[in-house]
Amino acid sequence: MLMSANSSDVLFILLGAIMILAMHAGFAFLELGTVRKKNQVNALVKILTDFAVSTIAYFFIGYSIAYGVSMLAPVSELNIANGYGMVKFFFLVTFAAAIPAIVSGGIAERAKFHPQTAATFILVGLVYPFFEGMIWNNNFGVQDWMKASFGETFHDFAGSVVVHAVGGWIALAAVLHLGARRGRYSKEGRVAAHPPSSIPFLALGAWILIVGWFGFNVMSAQKIDGISGLVALNSLMAMVGGTLVATFTGKNDPGFIHNGPLAGLVAVCAGSDIMHPIGALVVGGVAGGMFVYLFTITQNKWKIDDVLGVWPLHGICGAWGGIAAGIFGSKAFGGMGGVSILAQLVGTMMGMTIAFVGGYIVYGLLKKTVGIRLTDEEEFNGADLSIHQISASPERETNW
């Protein structure tokens, strides 16, 4: 495979990697804008630190688990075909690092810093690549079994399930272990609103993610010969569908309006290469509505304090995307065909189960050993001062 790659392929996948790297700024600003002012610095620091830890974990452990390729091989081997294999690693590590970036939004405002980086290392080094390799590299013959059992393999072109659902279900496990933020819910069952600190930063984060997503989806072809305008148009239509439905169902709430396109994009990843654009519009629209409904019910009825709503956004909309690929990817709905709804259901369930169980074990062990939550006093003062000893906009006069 590496020998057949050329310099154009290297540039193609490198540009995709850079676009997805830029998406991590989107994760950072989306979280920064959503949390309260006393936790803004922490949001920025977590995303960058987690990316660095993810790269180390994936380089030394995760990538070889997923694809059986050791990055410790001599450079003479790694640099074959203009270094295509190395930029492929760069591209895929930006996907892997999305897992802790997703989790970060759920556990915001009350999680300890270094236990979270430890969780990142384990999740990106072991849990995520375990499932990634099963789906994208046929590890353990899982895709062969799907083909034999259901007539088709599990189709997840750009990671609705492999990346997003996995990240979302790990985040749910982490949030359940952490518990709600201090003062979020009263003993009498009342809910205290914690409004976003900065709608402009929240919107900026959403826009950075939207733009980068076209690298996330289109460049998932990994070779320039595989580039597809269909993927680009389907991504656009799903984004628009998610935005419009979230606007109406969310009653013009800017938080919902800026998460709606992200819900649509999460859902379209899996089938973006096989759906009709109208199918993508429907898939995105359903995801936008699902996010608004589930975010509201999760926070207000179930009292699960998932700060950015990452379980509804990534966990549920990602799972919907995996299943939707089997529906709207079929020829009956104008798609390309070659998908099985049963394979999509089973593959999606596998991803959700591995992610939740893996996440629950990892965060459970850390909770029992080193603790994963700030003290009440630290949380009251805010993660910025408690962990980083500085606020987002410190005001200080000289004393002379």
C-alpha angles and dihedrals in degrees: 000000000000093000091055093055119096136196091272090058090050092052092044095054092038091057088049091051091050092049092051091045086057089052088068087067085056091053089050097050094041088056094041091054094046100048125071119272094258090064102043098100091050091054092055095044094048095054095049095042093046090051091054093046090046091054092052093046093047095043096052102030120358102056093053091048091052101040108011090240118131116213087200092075118116116280089243087067097038094050096059115132095016091310095298091153091055096051088046087058090049090051094049095044089059086058092047092050089056088074096070090036088059093045091049092066093053097049096040124141100020111043124107114245108228097038086057092053088050089052089049091055093051095043096048094038098047120359102047097042091048091065095031091058092049092056105030099032102028092240113181087013091275095145091046088054091049091051092049094045103039105018095248138053123249106276118214108150100179106008114275086150105016093054111012105034090042091051093045096050092046087052091052090054090049093048092050090053093047099047127210126318117270110277094007095117127024125219088249090060098256120144121225112210116231100194121203115274095219127017091184092057091043089053092046090053091050092050093049089051092047093053094043091049091073086065090045092055108027096043091050083090083077091200127068090229088062096054112130130195086200090068091052095048093044090051090051094048094048090049091052093045092051092048096050097045092046089050093056100035092041091052095235093306106159092216091057093041092056094044093047095076090048091053090052093048093048090053097047097051095088099050102023091115096052109031128095111246090246089054089051090051090054093045091051093045093051089049092051091053093044091053095052093046097044095042089055096045093043093053101036107029106025092035093222105152101214097160101205095024092246094157093057092038101044105011100046101026089046091053090047089052092053091052094040090058087064092050106038094030089063121099090241088069095042095267131133094258125217094117134110121210090211092053089049092050094047094044091048092049090049091053094048093048097047091046097048095043092044093047092046092053095045096048092039092056092047091047091054096044111035103000124244103217134079118239118261090256093049091048091048091052090045133247091266096065096029097051107018101026093227137081126227093255109018117190115204133163124202117252096227 
